[in-house]
Amino acid sequence: VGFYRADLVAERQVIVEVKTGLVLDPVAKPQLLNYLRAADLSLGLVIHFAPTGAVIKRVVASPEYRSRWK
């Protein structure tokens, strides 16, 4: 349907999605899951930079989740 551009892909194994703002957008995790599915990877990180500091969320796409869409 289109293209996606991940913020960062580390070692061809981990997608890192960087967000900024007062609160973390609730769409960040589903967006990262879609990126993982498109790249056929299972591990991602959402790094949220807020005024109070950085928060890192680990997102794992299970093999069942990834295989549903193939």
Phi, psi and omega in degrees: 000326182188196180245156172231156178228108177289149179297318182202137173239118184259125176054027182055027182229330187231130174263131179247122178250124183255130179232152175226158177142180180291317178229155179286129179295129180295347179279349186299315182293310177300325178297315179295321177299320177295319176298318179297318179297315181295325181269357183056045176242166183241351185232134178215160177232135170254120178251118182249119177262112180244168178301333181275349180138182182268143176234133180246127178244130178267133180236126180240125175266117182293156178302327179295318179297315182292322183285338179300332189257004180273000000 
